Amino acid sequence: MEKNGKIGALGATGCSQVQERLFRYLSSQRIHPALLFLGPDKEVKFQVAKGMAKFFFCLKKNKTAFCNTCNNCQRIEREIHPDVYFFKEESEEALKIETVREVIGQMRVSPIEGPYKICVIEEAHRMNAAAANAFLKTLEEPGEGRYFVLTTTQPGSILPTVSSRCIEFVFRPENEGLTLAEDTRKKYSDLLKEVSKTRNFSQLTASLEEKEEALQFLQFLQSEIHNSLIAKEAKKERSGLFDNISSHELTFKFEAVVTLEGQLRSNANYGLMIESLLRNHFSGV
């Protein structure tokens, strides 16, 4: 990380566009109190959330950057600033209503050192229904200078009542999957066409010998879906795998793939997980 930091320059490889968009949004000073960071890489989103907190509290901030060296920036980096709360994923257990009440209680107390209080909740999809419902009132009326950043690798698991109250920023490795060798892309394309006809999905998953290759296959799917969506928006004809599928359905499939990528990065059983994805979302390609 550089000495000076910008929200869009935190070293989060492949996500520069969304980080730059977030930085411009924060610089506008018309900030919604609840932001939702979506994407497969948990650490990238968490580091960007830290950068956002530094941008708010930096003692030497200018219009384009936080210093990353002042006392406030350093305390936020070490997660010990009294007005910045981090609820990190220590396990895969659900975030219960007691935890959410703790969040609400801490955010209601007046700031200790300034006009702001920021709360970062990692993997917010872990909130069970009771916890999420208890959180809604606070999201609607957070109070002056209170800001929440929710992150998730499983956007489909966030309750609509929560996500609808947030401004979403989607973190996707924009360059991954777009630079696959042509023979690799053809291999995955041919396999997907074949198994979608035979419905022998285990054939494809058996060919993914390691977890990294499974992740590469998911990035291939994201790339193909992304290219089809771009072509549809531009009303261009092309002969891709998913060009006969509606934009709405493609968006749904894309979310399913991104969600699975997030799950896969913390789960070793990639074969069964990808087979389930293909069976549920790509059997008719």
Secondary structure as the mmCIF struct_conf table of DSSP 4:
data_model
#
loop_
_struct_conf.conf_type_id
_struct_conf.id
_struct_conf.beg_label_comp_id
_struct_conf.beg_label_asym_id
_struct_conf.beg_label_seq_id
_struct_conf.end_label_comp_id
_struct_conf.end_label_asym_id
_struct_conf.end_label_seq_id
BEND BEND1 LYS A 3 ASN A 4
STRN STRN1 GLY A 5 GLY A 5
TURN_TY1_P TURN_TY1_P1 ILE A 7 GLY A 8
BEND BEND2 LEU A 10 LEU A 10
TURN_TY1_P TURN_TY1_P2 THR A 13 GLY A 14
HELX_RH_AL_P HELX_RH_AL_P1 SER A 16 SER A 27
TURN_TY1_P TURN_TY1_P3 SER A 28 GLN A 29
BEND BEND3 PRO A 33 PRO A 33
STRN STRN2 ALA A 34 LEU A 38
BEND BEND4 GLY A 39 PRO A 40
HELX_RH_AL_P HELX_RH_AL_P2 LYS A 42 PHE A 57
TURN_TY1_P TURN_TY1_P4 LEU A 59 LYS A 60
BEND BEND5 LYS A 63 THR A 64
STRN STRN3 PHE A 66 PHE A 66
BEND BEND6 ASN A 68 ASN A 68
BEND BEND7 CYS A 70 CYS A 70
HELX_RH_AL_P HELX_RH_AL_P3 ASN A 71 GLU A 77
TURN_TY1_P TURN_TY1_P5 ARG A 78 GLU A 79
TURN_TY1_P TURN_TY1_P6 PRO A 82 ASP A 83
STRN STRN4 VAL A 84 PHE A 87
BEND BEND8 GLU A 90 GLU A 93
STRN STRN5 LEU A 95 LEU A 95
HELX_RH_AL_P HELX_RH_AL_P4 ILE A 97 ARG A 108
BEND BEND9 VAL A 109 VAL A 109
HELX_LH_PP_P HELX_LH_PP_P1 SER A 110 PRO A 111
BEND BEND10 ILE A 112 PRO A 115
STRN STRN6 LYS A 117 ILE A 121
TURN_TY1_P TURN_TY1_P7 GLU A 122 GLU A 123
HELX_RH_3T_P HELX_RH_3T_P1 ALA A 124 ARG A 126
STRN STRN7 MET A 127 MET A 127
HELX_RH_AL_P HELX_RH_AL_P5 ALA A 129 GLU A 140
BEND BEND11 GLU A 141 GLU A 141
TURN_TY1_P TURN_TY1_P8 GLU A 144 GLY A 145
STRN STRN8 ARG A 146 THR A 152
BEND BEND12 THR A 153 THR A 153
HELX_RH_3T_P HELX_RH_3T_P2 PRO A 155 SER A 157
BEND BEND13 ILE A 158 ILE A 158
HELX_RH_AL_P HELX_RH_AL_P6 PRO A 160 SER A 163
TURN_TY1_P TURN_TY1_P9 SER A 164 ARG A 165
BEND BEND14 CYS A 166 CYS A 166
STRN STRN9 ILE A 167 VAL A 170
BEND BEND15 GLU A 174 ASN A 175
TURN_TY1_P TURN_TY1_P10 GLU A 176 LEU A 178
BEND BEND16 THR A 179 THR A 179
HELX_RH_AL_P HELX_RH_AL_P7 GLU A 182 THR A 198
HELX_RH_AL_P HELX_RH_AL_P8 PHE A 201 SER A 207
BEND BEND17 GLU A 210 GLU A 210
HELX_RH_AL_P HELX_RH_AL_P9 LYS A 211 ALA A 234
TURN_TY1_P TURN_TY1_P11 LYS A 235 LYS A 235
TURN_TY1_P TURN_TY1_P12 LEU A 241 ASN A 244
BEND BEND18 ILE A 245 ILE A 245
HELX_RH_AL_P HELX_RH_AL_P10 SER A 247 LEU A 264
TURN_TY1_P TURN_TY1_P13 ARG A 265 SER A 266
BEND BEND19 ALA A 268 ALA A 268
HELX_RH_AL_P HELX_RH_AL_P11 TYR A 270 HIS A 281
BEND BEND20 PHE A 282 PHE A 282
TURN_TY1_P TURN_TY1_P14 SER A 283 GLY A 284
#
